[in-house]
């Protein structure tokens, strides 16, 4: 039997309830500040958020679209990113997600936003597709192994085989990585405390002129990576001789893993130097493995492959590849938004506060 609920716009005083919802649904431990940061402080605009309430007014479901400035073939536009589709377990199956998605999509369209996009999670993909979303492709998780124990475990070859094979494989990996370290000598990444006008100049100079790319302004980069409540990202810059920013990388180092969260480079040579320096720096930080979530057509996919980064072997959904989905909010949505090759995104374009567990 369906249970009665009502829907209303989320208010600032709902932030504690939204945090409780998120922690219950995704088994996390986030505070109210995470959702104030995501929904209210975004320099590209406030989220469109709706909550579902029971007959007593308690919040039992929530859903938001978060705005993001893009360039579409070089022209400015603003798109929406679906974020935090969540319903309390005892209220699932009542149509809350379906109803919230319809209402928030309609509100976004009325406000002038043509398209909403998302990297779908495992629990919500089927619901998204039933609701009119299109699965336009998958983003593979590229990996660079420094030590083999973690990768052997992932392939299901733990135990005696891992104990015997890992040391031998690690000798080979060590030879390769020492050669990379020799190549990287003289290329230094400097810590960036905050992004400044140099980041704006870098993006203006090298943003793709075709397709869709999220604007990486200094304001957005600082909000996304410097001022977020998790504080897990480190921002590193590659400086030109005149002090200009030739490239930057945003990374996370956590629990033996390094995550290439975001990066941008002025040209192909700077990109190669930046990725080489990050690959070497991750090993110096003690990482067993480094990862990067990138579409196959991303310009960094080939340079990373030359550095020994590998595509997933088994391509397991939500672990090795992540579905990328798009929905039309308006009838005048650009057709190119529904072609995977039109999108230029990185791991940091997901709605997660941080990539590491």
Buried (B, 14 or more C-beta within 10 A) or exposed (E): EEEEBEBEEBEEEBBEBBBBBBBEBBEEEBEBBBBBBBBEEBBBBEBBBBBBBBEEEEBBBBBBBBBBBBBBBEEEBBBBBBBBBBBBEEBBEBBBBEBBBBBBBEBBBEBEBBBBBBBBBEBBBEBBBEBEBBBBBBBBBBBBBBBBBBBBEBEEBEEEEBEEBBEEBBEEBEEBBEEBBEBBEEBEBEEBEEBEEBBBBBBEEBBBEEBBBBBBBBBBBBBBBBEBBBEBBBBBBBBEEEEEBBBBBBBBBBEBBBBBBBBBBBEEEBBBBBBBBBBBBBBEBEBBBBBBBBBBBBEBBEBBEEBBBEBBEEEEEBEBBBBBBBBBBBEEBBEBBBBBEBBBBBBBBBBBBBBBE
